[in-house]
Amino acid sequence: MNIALIGYGKMGKAIEATALQKGHNIILKIDVDNIDELNNENLKKCDVAIEFTTPGNAVKNILQCFDAGVPVVCGTTGWLDKLEEVNQICKQKNGSFLTSSNFSIGVNIFFEINKFAATLMNKQKDYNVSLEEIHHTEKKDSPSGTAITLAEQVLQQIERKHKWVNSATDNTEDLEIISKRIGLVAGTHKVKYSSSVDDIEIIHTAHNRQGFANGAVLAAEFLKDKKGIFTMKDVLGF
Ligand SMILES: NC(=O)c1ccc[n+]([C@@H]2O[C@H](COP(=O)([O-])OP(=O)(O)OC[C@H]3O[C@@H](n4cnc5c(N)ncnc54)[C@H](O)[C@@H]3O)[C@@H](O)[C@H]2O)c1
């Protein structure tokens, strides 16, 4: 598979190593110093593009891939307010698109566990639910995209919570997300149910970026010859 890497930072480099190990070729590498090379002529030579850049640049890069007719896997977080618009454009252009706030297989299993726990807890009004996420100090968005996905899953099930807030709160209708930025932490997410008699915590701890890179390459292999909009649930067959 011939891959375009858009964004050659921490994730771009981890994805390159994984893709090469799996026998794929990286035939286009784009970062801020060669942005003019992200054009239709170069993209058309690729089977799939993998985009991990910054919240302010992701949409433009994704649309460029749709223009070139190249399937695009996007891992950049912090731009999801534009997701509906991007999905519409993908449909209009008959494109191929897959995005996820987290490509790790473990986190996607964690998402399913989170939904199930929230379903059980909807009627257990003695429990408060809160979220915590910890990432490295270079992370640009807060809360993390993964924490937002977890929070939205909880809000869909637990009727006593109405919206998430990214701070400590005493309002029992708000779902608290505490974001911490510490050292080189790859990504820790905790969902905690707390009552006066006990606590239940579900925690996912990424040991490094390898899990995200593995999932992103798996998603690219899945998307390569498909048309339409997909998620990691499709890739993993959940
Ligand atoms: N979905 C997931 O599983 C997952 C996992 C880890 C990180 N992320 C997200 O992926 C994104 C990238 O993370 P990272 O750790 O690699 O960050 P990073 O800062 O190490 O790398 C981002 C790279 O993008 C480059 N860049 C900026 N603007 C660009 C543009 N217009 N075109 C091309 N390249 C551009 C930067 O120069 C940098 O090298 C972040 O939004 C992060 O939150 C998602």
The ligand as an SDF file (V2000), in Angstrom:
LIG
                    3D

 44 48  0  0  0  0  0  0  0  0999 V2000
   -6.7060    9.6630   17.1870 N   0  0  0  0  0  0  0  0  0  0  0  0
   -5.6750    9.1650   17.8680 C   0  0  0  0  0  0  0  0  0  0  0  0
   -5.5840    7.9490   18.1360 O   0  0  0  0  0  0  0  0  0  0  0  0
   -4.5780   10.0900   18.3080 C   0  0  0  0  0  0  0  0  0  0  0  0
   -3.4620    9.6250   19.0170 C   0  0  0  0  0  0  0  0  0  0  0  0
   -2.4430   10.5250   19.3230 C   0  0  0  0  0  0  0  0  0  0  0  0
   -2.5550   11.8540   18.9370 C   0  0  0  0  0  0  0  0  0  0  0  0
   -3.6640   12.2720   18.2860 N   0  0  0  0  0  0  0  0  0  0  0  0
   -3.8250   13.6410   17.7750 C   0  0  0  0  0  0  0  0  0  0  0  0
   -3.0890   13.7230   16.5620 O   0  0  0  0  0  0  0  0  0  0  0  0
   -2.6020   15.0520   16.3740 C   0  0  0  0  0  0  0  0  0  0  0  0
   -1.0920   15.0150   16.1620 C   0  0  0  0  0  0  0  0  0  0  0  0
   -0.4670   14.4890   17.3250 O   0  0  0  0  0  0  0  0  0  0  0  0
    1.1180   14.4120   17.4460 P   0  0  0  0  0  0  0  0  0  0  0  0
    1.3680   13.8860   18.8150 O   0  0  0  0  0  0  0  0  0  0  0  0
    1.7280   13.7310   16.2610 O   0  0  0  0  0  0  0  0  0  0  0  0
    1.4810   15.9740   17.3930 O   0  0  0  0  0  0  0  0  0  0  0  0
    2.8530   16.6470   16.9220 P   0  0  0  0  0  0  0  0  0  0  0  0
    2.7680   18.0640   17.3590 O   0  0  0  0  0  0  0  0  0  0  0  0
    4.0100   15.8220   17.3780 O   0  0  0  0  0  0  0  0  0  0  0  0
    2.7850   16.5530   15.3250 O   0  0  0  0  0  0  0  0  0  0  0  0
    1.9660   17.3180   14.5120 C   0  0  0  0  0  0  0  0  0  0  0  0
    2.7440   17.6400   13.2540 C   0  0  0  0  0  0  0  0  0  0  0  0
    1.8840   18.2660   12.2950 O   0  0  0  0  0  0  0  0  0  0  0  0
    2.6770   19.2520   11.6320 C   0  0  0  0  0  0  0  0  0  0  0  0
    1.7810   20.1970   10.9620 N   0  0  0  0  0  0  0  0  0  0  0  0
    1.1930   21.3230   11.4510 C   0  0  0  0  0  0  0  0  0  0  0  0
    0.4340   21.9070   10.5050 N   0  0  0  0  0  0  0  0  0  0  0  0
    0.5410   21.1310    9.3920 C   0  0  0  0  0  0  0  0  0  0  0  0
   -0.0210   21.1880    8.1030 C   0  0  0  0  0  0  0  0  0  0  0  0
   -0.8380   22.1720    7.7340 N   0  0  0  0  0  0  0  0  0  0  0  0
    0.2660   20.2120    7.2180 N   0  0  0  0  0  0  0  0  0  0  0  0
    1.1080   19.2010    7.5620 C   0  0  0  0  0  0  0  0  0  0  0  0
    1.6750   19.0920    8.7780 N   0  0  0  0  0  0  0  0  0  0  0  0
    1.3950   20.0370    9.6820 C   0  0  0  0  0  0  0  0  0  0  0  0
    3.5220   19.8520   12.7420 C   0  0  0  0  0  0  0  0  0  0  0  0
    4.6430   20.5590   12.2260 O   0  0  0  0  0  0  0  0  0  0  0  0
    3.9180   18.5980   13.5100 C   0  0  0  0  0  0  0  0  0  0  0  0
    5.1140   18.0230   13.0040 O   0  0  0  0  0  0  0  0  0  0  0  0
   -3.0690   15.8200   17.6070 C   0  0  0  0  0  0  0  0  0  0  0  0
   -4.2990   16.4510   17.3060 O   0  0  0  0  0  0  0  0  0  0  0  0
   -3.2850   14.7370   18.6560 C   0  0  0  0  0  0  0  0  0  0  0  0
   -4.2350   15.0970   19.6380 O   0  0  0  0  0  0  0  0  0  0  0  0
   -4.6730   11.4240   17.9650 C   0  0  0  0  0  0  0  0  0  0  0  0
  1  2  1  0
  2  3  2  0
  2  4  1  0
  4  5  1  0
  4 44  2  0
  5  6  2  0
  6  7  1  0
  7  8  2  0
  8  9  1  0
  8 44  1  0
  9 10  1  0
  9 42  1  0
 10 11  1  0
 11 12  1  0
 11 40  1  0
 12 13  1  0
 13 14  1  0
 14 15  2  0
 14 16  1  0
 14 17  1  0
 17 18  1  0
 18 19  2  0
 18 20  1  0
 18 21  1  0
 21 22  1  0
 22 23  1  0
 23 24  1  0
 23 38  1  0
 24 25  1  0
 25 26  1  0
 25 36  1  0
 26 27  1  0
 26 35  1  0
 27 28  2  0
 28 29  1  0
 29 30  1  0
 29 35  2  0
 30 31  1  0
 30 32  2  0
 32 33  1  0
 33 34  2  0
 34 35  1  0
 36 37  1  0
 36 38  1  0
 38 39  1  0
 40 41  1  0
 40 42  1  0
 42 43  1  0
M  CHG  2   8   1  16  -1
M  END
$$$$
